[in-house]
């Protein structure tokens, strides 16, 4: 019973965290695990096993797979998905909280925690990608994208099979994000100022010194 509760907590937290990084990968992983019988999904998440839902998630995963690897396009994609990943992460975590058998209180807790984790992971991903885009070569985008996909799959698998380990890793992730994000934002601000200075016209600055003739 205690093990089941811990697994439900880990699934709730994992659903929110993973959705902030790659929502469609998270939906596919949970749907596939439910269909294959590897895990008994809470009633609220059973919809992920429906063929239409898995098909739609699979299609969007393919689109994101390619969009996520093009510098600039990936940041635009992340910006648009701010309004998709965070609410979806909150809702998926709330649905996963049904496994706690706490009724509305559990679902509201899942909504809050899931939304917070989805926000943290999404902002971390988007900020890191924006910083990577200051590099002219595309290899780092591919490496980051594949790493994120692997992290989502591995993270959800760990949450369902080794919940204690996942909770520990999640705490470490939150600590790392809290330490790293201010530094990333400072680097982005510096890069933005540098980029702006490149586009400034050399003749933009007008001298205020008067000509000797008085003209």
VEXSESE-437939 format. One record per residue (C-alpha): x, y, z; residue in one letter. Coordinates in steps of 0.5 Angstrom, whole numbers, plus 2048, in hexadecimal, padded with zeros to 3 digits. Last residue first. Layout:
<nodes>
> xx  yy  zz  aa
> X  Y  Z  A
...
</nodes>
This chain:
<nodes>
> xx  yy  zz  aa
> 837  897  7B4  X
> 83B  89C  7B9  X
> 841  89C  7B4  X
> 845  898  7B9  X
> 840  892  7B8  X
> 83C  891  7BF  X
> 83D  88A  7C3  X
> 837  886  7C4  X
> 839  881  7C0  X
> 834  87C  7BD  X
> 834  875  7BF  X
> 830  871  7B9  X
> 835  871  7B4  X
> 838  86A  7B6  X
> 831  867  7B5  X
> 82F  863  7BB  X
> 82E  85C  7B9  X
> 835  859  7BC  X
> 833  85D  7C3  X
> 82C  859  7C3  X
> 830  852  7C3  X
> 835  854  7C8  X
> 82F  857  7CD  X
> 82B  850  7CC  X
> 831  84C  7CD  X
> 832  850  7D4  X
> 82A  84F  7D5  X
> 82B  848  7D4  X
> 831  847  7D8  X
> 82D  84A  7DE  X
> 827  846  7DD  X
> 82B  83F  7DD  X
> 82F  841  7E3  X
> 828  842  7E6  X
> 825  83C  7E4  X
> 82B  837  7E6  X
> 82A  838  7EE  X
> 823  837  7EE  X
> 823  832  7E8  X
> 829  82E  7EC  X
> 824  82D  7F2  X
> 81E  82B  7EF  X
> 822  826  7EB  X
> 825  823  7F1  X
> 81E  823  7F4  X
> 81C  81F  7EE  X
> 822  81A  7EE  X
> 81F  818  7F6  X
> 818  818  7F4  X
> 81A  813  7EE  X
> 81F  80F  7F2  X
> 819  80E  7F7  X
> 814  80C  7F1  X
> 818  807  7EE  X
> 814  803  7E9  X
> 80E  808  7E8  X
> 813  80F  7E9  X
> 819  80B  7E6  X
> 815  80A  7DF  X
> 812  811  7DF  X
> 819  814  7E0  X
> 81C  80F  7DB  X
> 817  811  7D5  X
> 818  819  7D7  X
> 81F  819  7D8  X
> 820  815  7D1  X
> 81C  81A  7CE  X
> 820  820  7D1  X
> 827  81D  7CF  X
> 824  81C  7C8  X
> 822  824  7C8  X
> 829  826  7CB  X
> 82D  822  7C7  X
> 82A  824  7C1  X
> 82A  82C  7C3  X
> 831  82B  7C5  X
> 833  828  7BE  X
> 830  82E  7BA  X
> 836  833  7BA  X
> 835  83A  7BB  X
> 835  83A  7C3  X
> 830  840  7C5  X
> 82B  83B  7C4  X
> 82D  837  7CA  X
> 82B  83D  7CF  X
> 824  83C  7CC  X
> 824  835  7CD  X
> 826  835  7D4  X
> 821  83B  7D5  X
> 81B  836  7D2  X
> 81D  830  7D6  X
> 81E  833  7DC  X
> 817  837  7DB  X
> 814  831  7D9  X
> 817  82D  7DF  X
> 815  832  7E4  X
> 80E  833  7E1  X
> 80C  82C  7E1  X
> 80E  82B  7E8  X
> 80A  831  7EA  X
> 804  82E  7E6  X
> 805  827  7E9  X
> 805  82A  7F0  X
> 7FF  82E  7F0  X
> 7FB  829  7EC  X
> 7FD  823  7F0  X
> 7FB  827  7F6  X
> 7F4  828  7F3  X
> 7F4  821  7F1  X
> 7F5  81F  7F8  X
> 7F1  823  7FB  X
> 7EB  821  7F6  X
> 7EB  81A  7F8  X
> 7F1  817  7FD  X
> 7F1  811  7F9  X
> 7F9  812  7F8  X
> 7F8  80F  7F1  X
> 7F3  815  7EF  X
> 7FA  819  7EF  X
> 7FC  816  7E8  X
> 7F6  81A  7E6  X
> 7F8  821  7E9  X
> 7FF  81F  7E7  X
> 7FC  81F  7E0  X
> 7F9  825  7E1  X
> 7FF  829  7E3  X
> 803  827  7DE  X
> 7FE  828  7D8  X
> 7FD  830  7DB  X
> 805  830  7DB  X
> 806  82D  7D4  X
> 801  831  7D0  X
> 802  838  7D2  X
> 809  838  7D2  X
> 809  834  7CC  X
> 809  83A  7C7  X
> 80F  83C  7CB  X
> 813  835  7CA  X
> 811  835  7C3  X
> 814  83C  7C2  X
> 81A  83A  7C5  X
> 81B  833  7C1  X
> 81A  837  7BB  X
> 820  83B  7BD  X
> 825  836  7BC  X
> 821  830  7B8  X
> 821  829  7BD  X
> 81B  82A  7C0  X
> 817  82B  7BA  X
> 819  824  7B8  X
> 817  820  7BE  X
> 811  825  7BF  X
> 80E  823  7B9  X
> 80F  81C  7BA  X
> 80C  81D  7C1  X
> 806  820  7BF  X
> 805  81A  7BA  X
> 806  815  7C0  X
> 802  819  7C5  X
> 7FC  819  7C0  X
> 7FD  812  7BF  X
> 7FD  810  7C6  X
> 7F7  814  7C7  X
> 7F3  811  7C1  X
> 7F5  80A  7C4  X
> 7F3  80B  7CB  X
> 7F8  80A  7D0  X
> 7F9  811  7D2  X
> 7F1  811  7D4  X
> 7F4  80C  7DA  X
> 7F7  812  7DD  X
> 7F1  814  7E1  X
> 7EF  80D  7E3  X
> 7F6  80C  7E6  X
> 7FB  808  7E2  X
> 7FC  801  7E4  X
> 803  800  7E2  X
> 807  7FC  7DD  X
> 801  7F9  7DA  X
> 803  7FB  7D3  X
> 7FE  800  7D2  X
> 7FF  803  7D8  X
> 807  804  7D7  X
> 805  806  7D0  X
> 800  80C  7D2  X
> 805  80E  7D7  X
> 80B  80E  7D2  X
> 807  811  7CD  X
> 804  817  7D1  X
> 80B  818  7D4  X
> 80E  819  7CD  X
> 808  81D  7CB  X
> 809  822  7D1  X
> 811  823  7D0  X
> 815  827  7D5  X
> 80F  82A  7D9  X
> 80B  823  7D9  X
> 810  81F  7DC  X
> 810  823  7E2  X
> 809  823  7E3  X
> 808  81C  7E1  X
> 80E  81A  7E6  X
> 80B  81D  7EC  X
> 804  81A  7EB  X
> 808  813  7E9  X
> 80D  814  7F0  X
> 807  815  7F4  X
> 803  80F  7F1  X
> 809  80B  7F2  X
> 80A  80D  7F9  X
> 802  80B  7FB  X
> 803  804  7F7  X
> 809  803  7FC  X
> 806  805  802  X
> 800  800  800  X
</nodes>
